[in-house]
Amino acid sequence: MESSRKFDVVIAGAGPAGLATALYLVKRRPSLAGRIVAIEKSAHPRFKVCAGGLIPKTMLALDELGITLDVPAVEVTRGEAATPVGGVDLSRNGDVLATVIRRDQFDAMLARAARDAGVEIVERSRVLDVAQYADGVRVGTEPGIFDAQILVGADGSGSRVRRAVFGARKETIGRALMTDIAVDPERTPEFIEQRYRFDFRCVSHGINGYSWSFPCLIGGAPHLNVGIYDQRPREFTENGGEQSRMVAELAAAFPELPLDGLRRHATRWRSFPIRWFDARDSYARGRVILAGDAAGVDPLMGEGISCAFEHGKLAANAIGQFLDGDNAALADYDRALHDGAVGKKLSRLAFAARHFYSPHHKLFFRIASVSRRAQEIGVDWYNGARHLDEMPTRHLIARWARAVLLGDSLR
């Protein structure tokens, strides 16, 4: 029999979900240093197609882990959204709405922190197969075999672990398309006003999503990251079809940008899948659990970085309990992803996606635009500011009612 390396925990994927799981584990149980391995198909710093917006919920997680954000970033303090029924101001009195980073640098920063904490990262290695036994999991990879008590599938929307253990359902795969444009920061509102922009008017044209424009730095130079998300895309082809339709909607959203001229340059556009949360899914089976994009992220906006940290924290807690002899801990993790704070938040966002991206979308956009105070609560809740997204539903509704009826501030 081929020899194997033995660990307590094997993590497939060294992105935010996998590394957050490892970092939370070692933070809570320093004795696990040297007993956790993350298997990464690429090598850090590796390019990652992502808009790179860190909402306040993610920044709270970094603080909790004791990690200082030390990569180039642009703070966004103002926001706007164009909808089929008018514009919405998303600004929150100077609060930071998002911190925009580049994922290659951010993920490499997390990898350094994980290695410093005693987590081994095996790079340029793909998961080939997974086998479960009564007392453990065996993971076959290109460089060899890893045996562990628990396997965490944190290997993205196209997760091999998910396919091998949970099946390959594709109904919950969305699609995003993006590109980067060099800009003059003294002439670009996103930089002048520290603003990001969203445009939901494409919903009226059959795209279940939105366009975005984020300020960012690439090699120290100001750029706009612009893209479009479709929660339920039609058949996607690289040189026409769905891509052409998405680019056309993106160009219509931001006519001042040279997007229309890029429509025929397929190499300038990067597409990527986004698996979104579906309450019908399972996230634990035997000794295997899923986290991050492999489990499913925000269905409304496709945001996944904060989910990665939330999943990682819950996974670390469950794994610790399992290693202590609680055989029900991994099933409890599955319940937490359905019924805990993160599961409830994602369920509400799925509810919102079904309505805002429905044939009756204009009605729901009108309802959302009725109260400025209600919009502020919605932004703070979505961002997880001050852990507002963990508030019990009845308390959140009470605050919303006071804000709408009495004009009370959420603060």
NUKOLKOL-153888 format. One record per residue: residue in three letters; y, x, z of N, C-alpha, C, O, CB in turn. Coordinates in pm, whole numbers, plus 50000, padded with zeros to 5 digits. Each point is the difference from the previous one (the first is absolute). Glycine has a CB too. Layout:
// residues N
ALAYXZYXZYXZYXZYXZ...
END
This chain:
// residues 411
MET498805008450000501204991650000501255008850000500075010150070498694971650053GLU502195014349799501265007549992500694999950135500074989750067500175004449691SER500275017650284500665000950130501314992349998500604998049894498345024450146SER501514973450078501234992250010500875005450111499545007450088499294972449824ARG502435016450083500935003150108500154987450085500084988949948501175028649912LYS498794984450270500014988650092501354998850071500535009850052496994992749980PHE503024985349969501254996950069499834986950075499044992749977502325019549847ASP499554984950264500004986850064500564989649904499494988849993500785021950232VAL500794993149701500674990549911500255006749865500565010949994500514977450202VAL498535005049697500375004149865500994989749946499784988050009497965023449951ILE503354993549983501024991349943500095003049851500275011449960501034987750260ALA498484990949699500155001649855501464997249966500454988650012497125004849943GLY503155016850002501414998349965500915006750101499944997050119499494981749770ALA501435030350064500965006850087501414995949964500895008549985497545010950042GLY501784967449958501334994349986500454994650134499405003250102500174991049657PRO501504997650244500514995150128498974992750085499985002050122502194996149767ALA496984993450053499044992550081498975009250064499744999150120500594981249732GLY499085028550067498995009050054500585009750101499405002450105499374995549682LEU502395007850182500605009850091500554993350125499955006050108500605008349696ALA499984973450184500444992950121498824997250092500125001550122501764988049748THR496985006650072498804997850082499645012850075499744999650120499444983149717ALA500805028450092499645012750063501025004250106499625004550108499255002249680LEU502414991750182501045004150094499994991550126500155005350110501235002549699TYR498454979150177499914991450118498755003450081500055000050123501204981749755LEU497655021250055498765003450071500195012650084499665000050119499004989449697VAL501865021250124500145012650072501064998950109499895006350105499405006149690LYS501754979650179501034998150103499404993650125500325003850112501444993949708ARG497374992450158499404993050114498835007650060499724998850119501004979849779ARG498585029150018498795007150044500045014349946499395002949897499284975550109PRO502045030550061500095013849952498645006649981499875009549923502324992150192SER496794993749956498675005949988499414998049860499035006849965500634989250278LEU500914994949677499504997749864500545010349900499594999949884500254975950170ALA501065032949989500475010749911498785008149955499185004350081503094996950036GLY497635000849752498865007149944498804991249972499005004749946501795014850174ARG499304967649916498894990749982500334989149898499244990549983500065014150252ILE501844996949698500444990349899500245007449870500635010649999500424974450176VAL498465009549715500265005949870500534989249905499474988949997498725028650039ALA502834985849888500544991249896499675005949865500245011849975501634980250176ILE497574999949761499595004449867501014995049898500214987949988497335012150078GLU503095008949863501084996649908499655004549859499655011649978502044990350208LYS498394988849718499615003249862500975009549932499625006849904499304971150083SER502345022750061500985008949941500325011050101499165003450083501814977849776ALA500215024550134500425010350094501484998550029500804997449910497425018250006HIS502144985950211501404998850039500765012849967499485011050014499884973150170PRO501915014149773500694987449968499554994549865500105006949899501885000650237ARG497534980149863499544994049876500904988449961500514992650085497135014349967PHE502554991849817500874989449951499424986450034498804997949987502005017049827LYS500054976150229499584986450034501004990349940501205000950025497695006950188VAL500614982849708500874990049939500334989650107499154992150039499855011749729CYS502244996250277500424991050107501525000650010500595010549977497234992750150ALA502804985549907501464999950013500465008050120501115005350000498934972349892GLY499125023650211500315008950111500964994650104500685007950067498905009949776GLY500514969150172500904994350100499324998850136499004992950013502184994749806LEU499365019150281499484998950137500854989850074501185002450025497995021649974ILE500254964550036500754990050076500045004250147499235008850040500104972949798PRO501545012250243500115003950141498674999950075499815008050091502484983149904LYS496795000049969498684999650066499285013349985499365004750094500504970749862THR500255030749929499365013049978500695010850082499335008850056500024984249713MET501985006450240500715010050079499634999050148499935010250068501964989249766LEU497874988450215499544998450138498645006450020499745006150104501554972749912ALA497835020049884498685006250009500115015250003499305006650077499714973649802LEU501865025550037500195014550002500495004650136499545010250052500964989549703ASP500444992850304500495003350134498854999650102499895008750086502394982049854GLU496894999250049498884998550094499035011949989499445004450100500784970549884LEU499605030149895499115011349979500675013450028499355010549997499454976049834GLY502505013350197500715012350025500265008349876500105012250007498894987650215ILE501124993549663500215006949872501454998149956500474988749988497095007949947THR503125014450043501384999749950499985000249848499345008449940501515003350268LEU499874979149731500084999749855500825011949953501215000550020498604974149977ASP499525035149940500695012549962499935002449850499935011449956499544998050267VAL500554979749699500015001349854501294993649948500584991650069496875008049918PRO503015004249893501224993849945499874984849995498974994649959501455026149905ALA500644972550177499964985450007501384994349977501015006750021497054994350137VAL501984986549798501254992649983499914987650087499084991949984501275016849777GLU500594989650330500024988150084500754988849929501085002149945498835012050263VAL499504974149793500594988249938500494990850111499224995950086499275006049711THR502794994750200500574991350103500504986749944500424991350075500215029150051ARG499324978349742500434987549937498964995949896499315008449943503144997150097GLY497464981649937499054995249902500454987049937500784992550057497425018750069GLU501294986349754500304987449932498784995649923499185008249957503274997850026ALA497434981150000498884994449924500544989249907500684990850044497695014150143ALA501344996349685500304989549903498794990949993498875004749985502705010449880THR498654971850145498914990449995500284989849890501104999649946498445003650302PRO499474988549720500234989749896501084990050036500454992549913497195010250025VAL502804996950189501034990350040501275006750051500874993250054497314990850002GLY501955029149928501215006850045499705012850074498845003950017502274974249997GLY499965028650031499855012850066499914998850150500494990350059500745019849756VAL498134999950249499845000550145500415013850047499595010149943498534972850053ASP502705017550110500405012750061499005003150112499874992350095502605003949849LEU496845015150045498975003750098500515009650105499225004550084499094992049741SER502985006850174500555009950092499914995250145500064988050027501475020049793ARG498325001850273499854996650141500945008050087499565007750085498064986549872ASN503705004250023501005005850089499845015150019500165005150111499924973250003GLY499635028749779499885014450008498655005250042499795012150000502564987850051ASP496714991349986498655004450035499335006249878500284996249886499564985750290VAL499275027549847499225005949892498924990149958499144996350080501325027250005LEU499594972349790499014990649948498765007249950498894994650008502964989949929ALA498325027550011498875007849951500435014649989501175003149982497914976949891THR499955028750140500215014349980499125003949882498774999350008501775005350241VAL500094999649641499265002349877499625014749988500865008850001500354972049888ILE497485021650100499475013649990499175001049872499814990149930500175012550323ARG499555009249717499045002149892498645001850065499845007750095501915002949751ARG497274982250102498714999550066499275013550001499265002850094500614973449839ASP500325032249966499315012950005500445008050122499185006350066500654993649683GLN501484999750281500525007550114499644993250132499645006750097502245001549759PHE498204978650148499714992850123498535001650038499695002950116502134980649829ASP497285014549960498585001150030499625014350039499155002150086500394979149756ALA501095028650093499735014050037500485002750142499355007650073500874999349686MET500894987150281500485001350137498984994550100499735006250103502634992149814LEU497084989950051498984994250088498755008850004499395001650106501484975549842ALA498775028749938498825008749996500215012350088499085004450069500404987549698ARG501735013850231500295011550087499864996150146499435007450080502125002149747ALA498984978850208499924995450139498554997950041499615003350112502644985949866ALA496955005249931498594997650031499245013150018499225001450094500894977149776ARG500135030950041499325013050014500415006950130499165005850069500754996449681ASP501394997150282500475006150125499334993650121499825006550104502394998549786ALA497404982250097499364992950111498495002450004499334995150091502454987749894GLY497685024549918498575003150003499154991649908498784999750014501575007250213VAL500294986149677499264992049903499715008749878500915006349946500184972150136GLU497675021949875499655007449879500234991149878499634988350000498675025550128ILE502304991849768500214992849875499285007749890500335011649973501914978950105VAL496805003249859499285005949889500594994549871499844988249970498025014450168GLU502835005749786500714995649881499185002149874499005007249998503164997950117ARG498314988349778499325000549870498544996150013499115006549946502475011449978SER498194971350149498644995450026499954984949989500774993150067498785026750083ARG499564974949769499864985649982498794994850074498975006750009502134995049768VAL499034986150277498854993150057499134995149885500484993249910500844999950298LEU497405010449797499074996049894499124988450042499734991049920500295032449998ASP499524976750208499164989050047500074999250151500385009550068498094993249734VAL501154985650248500034997250144498674993550038499554990749933502985006650068ALA496865007750105498764994050052500134998250150500415009250071498225001349744GLN501034977650233500054997350143498595000050059499044995749937503064990850031TYR497825018750156498754999950074500254993850137501144996750033498035024049843ALA499804977950201500144993750131500945007850091500714994150082497004996749894ASP502305022450008500795008250092501125007849932500535009450059497454992350080GLY502384994649737501085007349937500214996649855499394990749946500165027150212VAL501324989949779500354998349860499885013449930500405010350055501164970449999ARG497905019249825499935012249919500894998149877499884990149927497755015050154VAL503265004449898500954999349890499725011549905500135011750036501614977350109GLY497885007649732499815010349899501295002849927500684990749956496955002250018THR502735019850014501225004249931499665011049902498885005149998502544988650202GLU499545010149719499785010649901499625013350065499105006749950502514981949899PRO499055015650261499605012850059498804999250094499455010350038502914996349943GLY497224981350057498874999250091499934986950075500694990349966499425034050056ILE499054975450080499744987950078500675001050136500015010550063497804986349818PHE502744991950164500604999050132499304988850076499884988849950502365019949965ASP497314994350206499424990050088500974997250114500625009250053497044998249888ALA502464979950096500934996350106499544987250067499114993149951502785017949927GLN498714986250235499724987350067500734988549933499514988849998500155023550217ILE501544990749728500844989649941500645005449873500395011749993500054977950234LEU499675001649674500725003249876501184990549987499854987850014498045020649875VAL503294997250084501214992149974500325001049851500265010949949500624993050287GLY499104984749697500394999749859501514998149990500504988850014497255001949920ALA502975020250041501454999649986500385006349867500975007449990499374993650262ASP498864996049648500115006749871500644991349893499615000649884498405012650176GLY502964978649980500884993449904499494987049943498924995350034501865026749914SER500024972249964499714986849943498714999949920499334989749993503115005949999GLY497205015849947498755000849925498885006250081499115006449944502224995349850SER498704996550337499105006350095498545000449957499394989649972502175003150201ARG497875019449822498575001449974499184995150119498924994449983501555025149866VAL500064982650270499294995250119499924984949997498954994250030501845025750102ARG500294973649833499994985549993498974995149896499244990850027503195008850042ARG497575006649815499054995949897498565002150045499134991649974502565013949852ALA498065005650241498635003350039499484991150113498814997050004501645026449925VAL500424972550160499554993050121500374985350001499244991750051500965029750069PHE500954975149823500524986450011500004992449867500214987850000501185020350187GLY498394998749703500064993449870501285003449926500895006550054497714975150036ALA501485013749786501105004249912500844988349950500344999449882498275019850049ARG501734971550158500814988549958501385004649953500645008150066498124977350098LYS501705009449720501255004649940501114989450000501105002749952497545012449907GLU501074973050193501004989349992501265003250079501054994149973497114989849999THR501765025250123501155002950085500675013349963500615006550084498304980550099ILE500975016949692500645012349954501264996549923499954993449896497825018550093GLY503384992650063501254998749929500295012649921499195009349998501674975150178ARG500285015949759500355011349915501475003150015500844990950006497345003149831ALA502145018850169501395004350001500215010449891499075007249962501124988150286LEU501035005349703500385009149893501345006050040500904992650041497844994149780MET501415026450168501265006050043500335012549919499165005749932500464985250297THR501655013149782500475012549941501175005050084500524992850084498715000249682ASP501185019550210501135006050071501095003749899499705005049892498775003850291ILE502784988749854501135002549910501025008750073500484996150107499144981949772ALA500725033450066501055008450057501344992949988500314994249896498405026750047VAL502104979650164501294993150002501085008750062499725009850069499094968349945ASP502435018249959501155006050066500264992050129500354988349991500665019849786PRO498824997850340500144992450125501404994650023500184990450075498045023750018GLU502804991949842501374995350019500314988049912501084994150011499595029050047ARG498384973249853500224988549912498924989350017499984990049928501135025349909THR498004986750259498844991250015500104992350131499985006150107498615009749757PRO501514970850130500164992050122498935002550106500284999650119500794983349740GLU497695019850095498945002250098500315012050090499635000050118498734990249721PHE502315019950106500375011750081501364998250067500175003550116498495010849730ILE502294980250082501354998250056499944991150124500675002750100500345000249671GLU498194986650223499974990050107498735000750084499784991350085501634994149773GLN497755024650120498705001150069499264986649989499634993950100501315023550062ARG498864978449717499494986549973498705000449921499825008649914502524982850089TYR496754999250026498904997649908500154986149941500674991350057497815024150074ARG500884982749753500134987149930498634994549963499115007349956503154999849955PHE497604980050107498814992849957500424988949903501114994850010497695010450208ASP500334991349691500294989349905498744991649981499015004849943502765009349941PHE498284973450163498854990949994500094990349880499184991049989500635010850261ARG501165000049663500184990349891498835000249901499844990649923502625012050103CYS496755008049977498845000549911498954989650036499124996949920501305027450047VAL499674970150155499054989650040500104988049905499004993749969501165013750273SER501044989749713500204988849908499395002649863499874990949919502235003550203HIS497535018249851499425003649871498525003750012499445006449911502815001450015GLY497144988050183498555001550011499505012250070498785002250005501154985449794ILE500955020750256499565011650078500094996650147501064996150048499715020049771ASN498144985350252499954996650144500435012150082499195006350067498954977149892GLY503145019550037500475011750073501485002349981500784990549999496985019349977TYR502635002750010501425003449999500195013849939499055007849987501354978050217SER500845017149760500405013449958500765006550114500584993150084499534999849672TRP499905020450247500735007050106500725012149944499655005349895498694986850274SER502695012349904500725012349971500345006650134500794994750078500164996049703PHE498445021050245500195007350125500665013549972499635006749903498354981850198PRO503005015749980500525013649988498995009850060499384997150102503014994449908CYS497465020049928499075010050052500435013949955500865001549913497274981650087LEU501255026950059500255014049964498735006149945498944999150063502865002950114ILE498295004249707498875007149939500425014449979500875002849917498264976049970GLY500265030250186500425014049992501455001950039500675008949949497674994549874GLY502144988050269501385000650045500994992949910501174998750036498255022450067ALA500144974249780500894993549905499934984850015498914994450015500805024949825PRO501454973950155500024985450014499334992949883500255003349884501854998950246HIS497064988349900499324991849900499954985650050500224997250118498395022549804LEU501114971449987499604986450035498524998449969499545003349891502804987850063ASN496945003950144498634995949974500054985149968500364991950086498645026150070VAL500634978349722500044986049958498614995749958499255007649939503164994649989GLY497274985450105498674995349967499904984950010500974993150032498105028450047ILE499734973649894499744985650004498594997850052499075007349966502534988549840TYR498264994050277498734996450063499594986249955500814990749998499705023750202ASP498214984149764499454987049965498744998150083499025007249985501934993749778GLN499094989150326498884997850091498734995849925498905003550040502734990250138ARG498534998849716498854995249923500205003049851500274991049921499314990750251PRO500285031049791500285003649861498934994949904498854997850038502335022450044ARG499234977949795499044997149895499315013049960500255010550060501144969849857GLU497775019149985499305012149957501025010749964500934997649922497114988849993PHE501785025350142500995010849988499555010149895498875004850003501794992050237THR500235006449669499735010549902501145009950002501164996350021497514987949834GLU501025028350125500995010550015501074999949891501145003750027497125009850084ASN501414982349769500935001349888500474986549945500334998949882498565022550062GLY501144968750137500434986949954499544989450097499655003050114500285004749648GLY500064980050194499494989350085500784998750129501224998649999496555005049902GLU501514997050210500614998150131501075010450029501054996650053496834993450025GLN501875022549889501005010350027501304997049927501075001150058497105015749974SER501744979449841501204996949923500774988550063501235000350006497635007849787ARG500414981850253500654988550063500705004150129501124995850027497154988949872MET501085023650181500575004350127501245008749977501014998450069496725000650036VAL502205010049800501165008649971501174991649951501155002750035497315016549910ALA501274970849973501074991349949500694992850116501234998950001497524998149782GLU500494998150313500594993150115500795009650086501064996550053497074987049945LEU501375028750017500715010150078501325003749934501025001450068496805007350016ALA502174992949786501245003149927501004988750011501215002550007497485011749834ALA500834973450160500904988550014500614999450140501134995450017497524992249812ALA500605017050271500504999750138501125010150021500954997350074496794995550003PHE502165018849857501005010650019500525004649863499675011049955499204996550262PRO501934984149718500445003149862500885012349991500145005849892499724970150060GLU500755028450159500875011649997499215013149996500585010649975501134976250149LEU496985012749900499185012049998499365001749863499784990249929499775007450318PRO500155014749714499445002649866498514996849991499225007949947502505009850022LEU497904970850082498584996550003499504995349865498865002849962501394991250277ASP500604998949689499554994549873499655011349903499104998849917502324980850119GLY499325031549975499725011349913498715007150034499485007749919502944994950053LEU497044994850148498755006450041498784991549969498875004350025502395007250153ARG498954976749768498894990749983498905005749911498834996750019502774984650013ARG498765027149872498995005349909499425013350047499155005949932502034982449883HIS499285016450300499515012850052499044997350115500395000450117501765011349814ALA496604985550036499014996250100499815010850107499684996950114499184989249713THR501335026650134499765010850096501045000250111499785006250104499175006949714ARG502184980350163501024999650104499694989550107500644999950106501035007749725TRP497384983950142499674989350093498675002950070499035004549939502234979149918ARG498745013750272498795002350078499564986650059500794993150066499885031049987SER498104972449924499494987450054499015002850112499375010650002500954978149774PHE499565002050316499055001850109499594986450055500804990650001500215031850056PRO497744976549989499534987450057500444998650145500205010050070497834990549777ILE502134987250197500314997150141499064989050046500094988649955502375018150017ARG496634996750119499114989950055500734993050115500455006550094497475006849841TRP502194973550055500724992750104499044992450092498884996749963503075001349883PHE498544999550273499214993850107499514986149961500764991849947500555021350220ASP497424984549860499404986949981499144997350122499075007550029500944994549716ALA500304987450327499324997050126498514997749984499265000050098502864990249983ARG497415007749795498574998049977499235013150001498774999950006501794979949860ASP500145031450129499335013049996499475004050138500464995050103501035011849707SER497545002150189499505006150124500435014650002500115006449895497904977750114TYR502225021250110500505013650013499115008850085500335011650025501944979449949ALA496595003750071499035007950074498614995349962499724988049994501905015550198ARG497515006149782498614996849970499155011550051500055011249949500584974949846GLY498595010950307499225010650063500925010250063500834996650085497335000049751ARG501715015850122500815011050054501125004249905500545011050012497454996750114VAL502354983649781501055002949902501144990250017499784987950009498545021449829ILE502914995850167501184991350005500975004249890499965011449952499754985050297LEU501164994449713501015002549897501385000350063500254993350100498304995749726ALA502365018750114501375000950051500965002449884499625005449896499565003650326GLY502074986749797501045002549899499774992149873499544988650004500755033950091ASP500034983649792499874993249871498574995549972499794990149931502135023449985ALA497104993650136498604996149979499724986650063499144992649953500205031450041ALA501374972850114499834987150067500894989349936499574988649982499865023350231GLY501794991749753500934990549940501345000350070500085000750122498004984949813VAL502995013749986501355001550053500794987149980499434989649968500515035149984ASP501354976150068500904988549993499934993449861500355006449901501175004650268PRO498044976449823499894993449869501344996749936500104999249877497764991550202LEU503185007350003501294995649946500735011349930500484998349888499664984850294MET499955028549884500805011149948499165012149960500515009249936501344982950208GLY496875007949892499155011349967500245012150088499545010949967500444980949802GLU500735006650342500295011350090498735003750077499334991350056503105001549967GLY497245020349979498765003950063500085010950104499055002150074499944991149720ILE502135014050213500055011550092499994995450145499295005850082501975007249746SER499504976550204499984995250139498634994450035499535001750112502934993249875CYS496894998449916498644994950024499065011550029499124998950087501324981649762ALA499735030650080499135011650021500065004850144498965002950060501375003749702PHE500864994150294500145004650139499484989650099499395003650101502595010049830GLU498254973750040499494989550088498474999949999499374999050105502714987449854HIS497345014649922498545000549990499465012450071499004999450071501084988149711GLY500615023850198499555012450062499984999150152499075005050064501825007249741LYS500124981550251500074998550145498864991250051499345003350099503154999649892LEU497284986049941498914991050040498655006649979499104998650084502324981649857ALA498425027049949498735006849973499715010550107498875001250047501444994949708ALA500715011550283499805010350102499574993850132499125005350069502595009149819ASN498904974550148499634993250124498554995349994499255001850096503154991049937ALA497215001249856498644994949986498985011449999498954998950063501934981549810ILE499435030450056499075011349993499815006150138498885003450038501825001049725GLY500394997150311499895005450136499084991550087499175005350073503125004249904GLN497884977550016499154991150078498545000849955499094999650082502874985249954PHE497835016249834498635001049948499345012950048498834999850041501834986849757LEU500065024350199499445012750045499704999850149499185007750049502075003849770ASP499434979650254499744998450143498824990850028499644997750116502775006049925GLY496984990949853498834991750018500194985249979499074992250020500225024650134ASP501924979049805500254985849974499584996949857500765002449906501164997150260ASN496884995349817499464997749867500724988949923499854998949879497975008850208ALA502984984149983500734989149936501395004249955500744991949943497974992050196ALA501665028649886501385004349976500394999149853501144996349970498675018750226LEU499304988349712500364999849859500134985749949500854997249915497985024750053ALA500344969050084500174985849967501334994950055500654991549939496845005150061ASP502915008450117501294996250057501145004949912501044993449990497975007450241TYR500815010849705501015005149906500174990349885501124997049958498325026750104ASP499454971349887500064990249891500784987750044500834994849926496975013649984ARG501934986850212500724988250050501495003050017500844991449975497085000950143ALA502405019949926501415003750018500754999949868501174996049994498205017950203LEU499964990649696500664999949870500164986049944500794997849909498275024750049HIS500204967950096500164986149960500924992450094500884992649956496855008249944ASP502075001050231500654991350099501025007150088500724993450075497234993149923GLY502125026849995500985007250079501384999449936500204992949902498005022150181ALA502744992549973501384999449953500125003849853500714993449924500055011950307VAL498555005449727500125004349860499334989949908500504997349891499555026750180GLY498814970349972499334990049918500824987449985500074994349892497775015050181LYS502784986350036500854988149993501215002349911500414991149925498835002550305LYS501335018449779501165003049915499604999649853500704994149918500295020050264LEU497884992249784499575000149861499614986149953500204996749883499025026850147SER500224968350058499674986249963501264992149969500024992049907497925009050237ARG503115001249934501274993149974500625004749869500594992249927499775005350321LEU499515015449724500535005149874499184994849882500544997849891500285022850227ALA497884977449902499184993949895500434985649976500054995449886498035019650176PHE502234977950047500504986249989501315000049922500214991649912498685002250307ALA502005015749815501295000849929499785003249852500684994249914500435013450298ALA497975001449757499755003549860499504987949921500394997949886499085025650184ARG499664968549993499484988149930501114990349964499894992749902497955010050219HIS503224997049959501084990449976501155005949918500504993549909498894995650306PHE501025023149817501095006049923499565003849860500845001049910500135007550302TYR497744993549767499505003349868499244988249938499085002049920500785022250149SER500534963749967499344988049951500884993149894501145004249980497674992950242PRO500684992549711500844992549905501214993550066500964996549932497014999349935HIS502005002750266501114993950074500865010750069500634997250102497974982249933HIS501415032649910500665011250066501494997650025500525004650102497825010249792LYS502354978250017501444998150019500304992450129500985003050069499324997249683LEU498864990050281500194992550124499935009250120500834999050091498184980649802PHE500035029450110499835008850116501085010750006500415004050109497134991849883PHE502925008949893501135009350003501264993050049500815006150070498165006949740ARG501204974250156501164992550051499924998450151500995001850071499184986049711ILE498645008850269499834998650145500325013150070500665000050105497584982449859ALA501305028749979500235013150062501465004049999500425008450080497304998249850SER503084987449981501405003949988500944991150081501225001949996498265006749779VAL499974981850299500844990350072500795006550112501184997150016497194985349927SER500995026250135500635005450121500055015249998498975006549983500244973650143ARG501995025449891500165014550009499265005450123499375010649993502854987949890ARG497864994350228499325004450122498485000349980499335009350044502544981250094ALA497624999449795498564999649975499585011749912498925005750019501114969350002GLN500825028749882499695011549916499955012950082499145008549978501954979949828GLU499855013050290500005011850085498725000950081499415010750013503084988249999ILE497074989750042498754999950075498845003949909499125007750039501794974550115GLY499095012449725498935003149907499945014849967498915005749995501324971649912VAL500935029050071500045014349969499505008050119499195009149984502734987349858ASP498575000450278499585007350119498514998150027499315009450038502994988150056TRP497214990349887498584997450021499165007949901499035006550038501494970450049TYR499865022649785499245007349899500005015050030498965006649990501624975849839ASN500575023050208500125014350026499345004350129499825012050023502284987549851GLY497544990950211499415003750129501015006350093499625007450090498224995649797ALA503444994150092501055005650086499774995550143499814988150028501835012249779ARG498405009350284499804997250143498704992350023499904992150094502595007649940HIS496515002749882498684993650010500104984749993499174993050058500055026450079LEU501784975649793500194985549989498804993349935499694988550031502775015049956ASP496865003649923498864994049930498794997950090499034993749959501795017049835GLU499234994550328498924997950096500284988350095499194996750086500305027849899MET501674969449997500394989050088499124987849975499704996949885502665011750120PRO497214984350100499234987649981500754990249911501224999350004497715004050221THR500334989149697500604991049902500994990350063501084997749946496845004349919ARG501724992350249500874989950062501345006250041501044993449991496934994150090HIS502025025249966501255006550037500845003149877501224998650001497665011350200LEU500454994349691500715003049877500654987449944501155000449954497265018449998ILE500884970050050500544987349949501194995650085500994994949948496734998549967ALA502175008750216501114996250089501255008249968501104994649997497254999150183ARG501475019249797501155008349966500594996049864501214999649982497795019250152TRP500114978349772500474995949868500814987150011501054998749937496955012249957ALA501514979550187500704987350015501385002050065500984994049958496794994250061ARG502285020450083501305002650065500975006649903501194997049999497675005350224ALA500615006849694500865006949904500544990449896501185000649964497515020350071VAL500454970249915500414990849896500924989050054501024996849940496835007949940LEU501774989550235500744988550053501225003850080501024993149996496864994950008LEU502025023250069501095003750091500755012649958501045003450057497664985950123GLY500755017649718500665012149954499795011850091500735009949992500934975849902ASP497335013550196499735011150091499545012349923499354998849896500064985150284SER500935027649870499505012549944498635002850058499694996050112502655012949858LEU496844998349952498665003550047500065011050106499045002050073500034991449704ARG502035013650232500075011650090500284995750143500105008450089500705005549722
END
